[in-house]
């Protein structure tokens, strides 16, 4: 239970900061709103950067793009991967197509994301598409294994015997039984996407200036780290807390829903 509360607290705090930034920012993210490299104060709770921009406002604005890219990549990769895995697992004639997911898994994840980001170009769309393809094979393999196991279970055979169509069986019997596993994978994939987006932005292949993201802010702040660490500390804490919270939440859900990992009383 402590992992659940800590995970919800950390991930929820990062997401709440982002959602608040959709409606209100203390200052404009690019506005020169105070003295240069000022420490945290009442006027600027996270301090200011080397241009005098408010770090709290930039963390809130940067989080919007970081979380948006992570959610877009999760939605695209998760949906396509789950559909591919279900089709390949349930329909024997489609099973060779799962090798596409195996081929993607053969590439190192970071190298694959870098390659796709270079090919598709920087920006929200290119990074989201690259990370969606990065997430696809994990959902494909998970749903493929589940569909292979469930399609021969008694309740599926019985549904088929009474005339239920394939789409109805997939939607009413197989997919609900895989929902918990897919949700656990979604929490891990979301945290991985956040971290991967930050890595791409740090390397200059993510969302381009003047739009801030947490990874881009870390790259820009490294030159001023020893003079004023605040522009690097706070986006780093926001990213670390969000990723750690999602991982703790995923661990809790996996232990709760996977019968193989349940502890005996």
ChimeraX attribute file (.defattr): number of C-alpha atoms within 10 A of each C-alpha:
attribute: neighborCount
match mode: 1-to-1
recipient: residues
	/A:1	8
	/A:2	9
	/A:3	16
	/A:4	16
	/A:5	14
	/A:6	17
	/A:7	24
	/A:8	17
	/A:9	17
	/A:10	22
	/A:11	23
	/A:12	17
	/A:13	16
	/A:14	23
	/A:15	18
	/A:16	13
	/A:17	18
	/A:18	22
	/A:19	16
	/A:20	13
	/A:21	20
	/A:22	12
	/A:23	7
	/A:24	13
	/A:25	16
	/A:26	16
	/A:27	16
	/A:28	14
	/A:29	21
	/A:30	17
	/A:31	13
	/A:32	16
	/A:33	17
	/A:34	16
	/A:35	16
	/A:36	16
	/A:37	21
	/A:38	20
	/A:39	16
	/A:40	15
	/A:41	10
	/A:42	7
	/A:43	12
	/A:44	20
	/A:45	14
	/A:46	22
	/A:47	25
	/A:48	28
	/A:49	26
	/A:50	17
	/A:51	14
	/A:52	17
	/A:53	25
	/A:54	32
	/A:55	28
	/A:56	25
	/A:57	24
	/A:58	30
	/A:59	27
	/A:60	28
	/A:61	26
	/A:62	24
	/A:63	26
	/A:64	22
	/A:65	19
	/A:66	28
	/A:67	24
	/A:68	16
	/A:69	27
	/A:70	25
	/A:71	20
	/A:72	20
	/A:73	28
	/A:74	28
	/A:75	18
	/A:76	17
	/A:77	26
	/A:78	26
	/A:79	17
	/A:80	19
	/A:81	26
	/A:82	23
	/A:83	18
	/A:84	24
	/A:85	30
	/A:86	28
	/A:87	23
	/A:88	24
	/A:89	26
	/A:90	24
	/A:91	14
	/A:92	10
	/A:93	10
	/A:94	14
	/A:95	17
	/A:96	10
	/A:97	14
	/A:98	20
	/A:99	13
	/A:100	12
	/A:101	21
	/A:102	14
	/A:103	10
	/A:104	17
	/A:105	17
	/A:106	9
	/A:107	12
	/A:108	10
	/A:109	15
	/A:110	14
	/A:111	10
	/A:112	18
	/A:113	24
	/A:114	20
	/A:115	13
	/A:116	20
	/A:117	22
	/A:118	16
	/A:119	11
	/A:120	16
	/A:121	16
	/A:122	19
	/A:123	17
	/A:124	18
	/A:125	16
	/A:126	20
	/A:127	29
	/A:128	29
	/A:129	21
	/A:130	24
	/A:131	30
	/A:132	27
	/A:133	22
	/A:134	28
	/A:135	30
	/A:136	27
	/A:137	26
	/A:138	24
	/A:139	26
	/A:140	28
	/A:141	23
	/A:142	18
	/A:143	28
	/A:144	24
	/A:145	16
	/A:146	20
	/A:147	23
	/A:148	20
	/A:149	13
	/A:150	21
	/A:151	19
	/A:152	12
	/A:153	11
	/A:154	10
	/A:155	14
	/A:156	18
	/A:157	14
	/A:158	12
	/A:159	16
	/A:160	15
	/A:161	10
	/A:162	8
	/A:163	8
	/A:164	14
	/A:165	11
	/A:166	14
	/A:167	11
	/A:168	12
	/A:169	18
	/A:170	19
	/A:171	11
	/A:172	14
	/A:173	16
	/A:174	24
	/A:175	19
	/A:176	12
	/A:177	15
	/A:178	18
	/A:179	12
	/A:180	16
	/A:181	18
	/A:182	18
	/A:183	15
	/A:184	21
	/A:185	20
	/A:186	21
	/A:187	21
	/A:188	18
	/A:189	28
	/A:190	24
	/A:191	25
	/A:192	20
	/A:193	27
	/A:194	25
	/A:195	20
	/A:196	23
	/A:197	31
	/A:198	26
	/A:199	21
	/A:200	21
	/A:201	26
	/A:202	19
	/A:203	13
	/A:204	15
	/A:205	23
	/A:206	29
	/A:207	28
	/A:208	14
	/A:209	11
	/A:210	8
	/A:211	15
	/A:212	23
	/A:213	27
	/A:214	31
	/A:215	28
	/A:216	26
	/A:217	25
	/A:218	21
	/A:219	16
	/A:220	16
	/A:221	19
	/A:222	14
	/A:223	13
	/A:224	15
	/A:225	14
	/A:226	9
	/A:227	9
	/A:228	20
	/A:229	17
	/A:230	23
	/A:231	29
	/A:232	22
	/A:233	15
	/A:234	20
	/A:235	26
	/A:236	18
	/A:237	13
	/A:238	21
	/A:239	24
	/A:240	17
	/A:241	20
	/A:242	26
	/A:243	24
	/A:244	18
	/A:245	26
	/A:246	27
	/A:247	22
	/A:248	23
	/A:249	24
	/A:250	23
	/A:251	18
	/A:252	18
	/A:253	19
	/A:254	19
	/A:255	14
	/A:256	14
	/A:257	13
	/A:258	12
	/A:259	9
	/A:260	9
	/A:261	10
	/A:262	11
	/A:263	8
	/A:264	4
	/A:265	3
